[in-house]
């Protein structure tokens, strides 16, 4: 199939009515400074929001031809990302970029990734200064060293929602993921890309404090899902070498 798009931007959204009206044009205008307007789409996955996020997205599609709004039952952030990736691959752009809808990242950092697009199939960012709840920062550090323990792989920010992936490579990575969608598929993708020999570059990006909405996973629930992710990653380790060989061969 011919590439009619250079880029699809995947953005999961959940209960972001306070900022989504600003976030959509911010990203469309920001990406348009790097990629021509007629060569990219913004794909927002509304993950069963209970507020007006879905209605606002539907309204915005009338003003922004680049915007595609997809609505699904609430399945969690990871599932929304995974479904977004699947849809993006079907749209067959040359590249897929993923970020979040909570207005904690800025489009100005995207250019640094786009400039590296021909040097790696998987370009990853990292939050040099992460403005999140202290408990979340501790969990993130635990996860970072869990990856080092389980896989012998050190990744600055394996779960960051700021990454540029060549679509053909993303299709291989999706195929290699566990049959049951992991809680945090971005971590698995980062590990697979690293083990497949892709230079991640680990580009520093600005991370702002959240000014609107609410964090959906807090404290003890966050600890629970961190343990769930650890078990998923440990089990995945048993299949990793074979999967990486298939990615490199395919």
C-alpha positions in Angstrom: 0.0 0.0 0.0 1.3 3.5 -0.9 2.1 5.9 1.9 -0.3 8.8 1.6 0.7 10.2 5.0 4.0 11.0 6.5 2.8 10.8 10.1 0.0 9.7 12.4 0.0 11.2 15.9 -1.6 8.8 18.5 -3.0 10.5 21.6 -5.1 8.7 24.2 -7.5 10.8 26.2 -9.5 10.2 29.3 -11.5 12.9 31.1 -9.6 15.8 29.7 -12.4 18.2 29.0 -10.5 21.0 30.7 -7.6 21.0 28.3 -8.5 18.9 25.2 -9.9 22.0 23.3 -6.5 23.6 23.6 -4.4 20.4 23.2 -5.7 19.4 19.8 -5.0 22.7 18.0 -1.7 23.0 19.8 -0.5 19.7 18.5 -1.9 20.2 15.0 -0.3 23.6 14.7 3.0 22.4 16.2 3.3 19.3 14.0 2.4 21.5 11.0 5.6 23.5 11.6 7.5 20.3 10.7 5.2 18.1 8.6 2.9 19.6 5.9 -0.7 19.8 7.0 -1.9 17.4 4.2 0.7 14.8 5.2 -0.3 14.0 8.8 -3.3 13.1 11.0 -4.0 13.5 14.7 -5.7 10.3 16.0 -7.2 10.8 19.4 -8.5 7.7 21.3 -11.2 8.7 23.7 -11.0 6.0 26.3 -14.6 6.0 27.6 -14.3 9.5 29.2 -17.1 10.3 31.7 -16.9 14.0 31.1 -17.4 16.1 27.9 -14.1 15.0 26.3 -15.8 12.9 23.6 -18.3 15.6 22.7 -15.6 18.2 22.5 -13.5 16.0 20.2 -16.5 15.4 17.9 -17.0 19.1 17.8 -13.4 19.8 17.0 -13.4 17.4 14.0 -15.6 19.9 12.2 -12.9 22.6 12.5 -9.8 20.5 12.1 -9.7 18.1 9.1 -6.4 16.6 10.5 -8.2 15.4 13.6 -9.7 11.8 13.8 -11.6 11.1 17.0 -12.2 7.4 18.0 -14.3 6.5 20.9 -14.0 3.2 22.9 -15.2 1.8 26.2 -12.9 2.5 29.1 -10.1 0.0 29.0 -7.2 2.0 30.5 -4.4 4.1 29.2 -2.3 1.1 27.8 -5.2 -0.3 25.9 -6.0 3.1 24.4 -2.4 3.4 23.2 -2.4 -0.1 21.8 -5.6 0.4 19.9 -4.3 3.8 18.6 -1.1 2.1 17.4 -3.2 -0.6 15.6 -5.4 2.0 13.9 -2.3 4.1 12.9 -0.6 1.1 11.3 -3.8 0.4 9.3 -3.6 4.0 8.1 -0.1 3.3 6.7 1.8 6.5 7.3 5.6 6.4 7.2 5.9 7.1 10.9 3.8 7.0 14.1 4.3 9.5 16.9 2.7 9.0 20.3 2.1 11.5 23.1 -0.5 12.3 25.8 -3.5 14.6 26.0 -2.8 16.0 29.5 -0.8 19.1 28.2 2.4 18.0 30.0 4.4 17.9 26.8 5.1 20.5 24.2 5.0 20.1 20.4 8.2 22.1 20.1 10.2 19.0 21.1 8.8 17.0 18.2 11.2 18.5 15.7 14.2 16.9 17.4 12.6 13.5 16.9 11.6 14.1 13.3 15.2 15.1 12.5 16.3 11.6 13.7 13.7 9.7 11.8 16.1 8.3 9.2 18.7 7.3 11.8 16.5 4.9 13.8 13.2 3.1 13.5 12.5 3.9 17.2 13.3 7.3 18.6 12.5 7.7 22.3 12.3 10.7 24.6 13.0 11.0 28.3 11.7 13.4 30.9 14.9 15.1 32.2 12.9 16.8 34.9 9.6 14.9 35.6 6.9 17.0 37.2 4.7 14.3 38.7 3.6 13.1 42.1 6.7 11.9 44.2 5.1 8.5 44.7 4.9 8.1 40.9 8.5 9.1 40.6 9.5 6.3 43.0 7.5 3.7 41.1 9.1 4.8 37.9 12.6 4.4 39.4 11.7 0.9 40.6 10.5 0.0 37.1 13.7 1.3 35.5 15.8 -0.9 37.7 13.4 -3.8 37.2 14.1 -3.7 33.5 17.8 -3.7 34.2 17.3 -6.7 36.5 15.0 -8.7 34.2 16.5 -7.8 30.8 19.9 -6.4 31.5 18.7 -3.3 29.7 18.9 0.3 31.0 16.4 2.6 29.4 16.1 6.2 30.7 12.3 6.4 30.4 10.8 3.2 29.0 7.2 4.2 29.4 7.3 7.8 28.2 4.5 8.9 26.0 6.8 10.7 23.6 8.2 8.5 20.9 8.5 8.3 17.1 8.4 4.9 15.4 8.7 3.9 11.8 5.3 2.2 10.9 6.8 -0.9 9.3 8.8 -1.5 12.5 5.9 -0.7 14.8 3.8 -3.4 12.9 6.5 -6.0 13.8 6.6 -4.8 17.5 2.8 -5.0 17.8 2.9 -8.5 16.4 5.5 -9.5 19.1 3.5 -8.2 22.0 1.7 -10.7 24.4 -1.8 -11.8 23.2 -3.3 -10.1 26.2 -2.6 -6.3 25.9 0.0 -5.5 28.7 -0.9 -2.8 31.2 1.9 -0.6 29.8 2.6 -1.7 26.2 5.0 1.2 25.7 7.5 -0.4 28.1 7.4 -3.6 26.0 7.9 -1.7 22.8 10.9 0.1 24.3 12.5 -3.2 25.4 11.9 -4.9 22.1 13.3 -2.0 20.1 16.4 -1.9 22.3 17.0 -5.6 22.1 16.5 -5.4 18.3 19.4 -3.0 18.1 17.7 0.3 17.5 19.5 3.4 18.7 16.9 5.1 20.9 18.8 8.4 21.2 16.9 9.1 24.5 16.2 12.7 23.6 15.4 15.0 26.6 11.9 16.6 26.5 10.2 19.2 28.6 7.6 17.8 31.0 5.3 20.3 32.6 3.2 20.1 35.8 -0.4 18.9 35.2 -2.7 21.9 35.5 -6.0 20.2 34.6 -7.8 16.9 35.0 -6.7 14.2 37.5 -4.3 11.3 37.5 -6.3 8.2 37.0 -3.9 5.8 38.9 -2.8 6.9 42.3 -0.7 5.5 45.2 -1.7 2.0 46.2 -3.4 1.3 42.9 -0.2 2.5 41.2 1.8 0.1 43.3 -0.5 -2.7 42.3 -0.2 -2.0 38.6 3.5 -1.7 38.9 3.6 -5.2 40.4 1.4 -6.3 37.5 3.7 -4.8 35.0 6.7 -6.5 36.7 5.1 -9.9 36.4 4.1 -9.3 32.8 7.7 -8.3 32.0 9.2 -11.3 33.8 6.9 -13.7 31.9 7.7 -12.0 28.6 11.4 -12.5 29.2 11.0 -16.2 28.4 9.9 -15.4 24.8 12.1 -12.4 24.2 15.0 -13.9 22.4 12.8 -15.7 19.8 10.7 -12.6 19.3 13.7 -10.3 18.7 15.1 -12.8 16.2 11.7 -12.7 14.3 11.7 -8.8 14.4 15.2 -8.6 13.0 14.5 -11.3 10.3 11.0 -9.9 9.4 
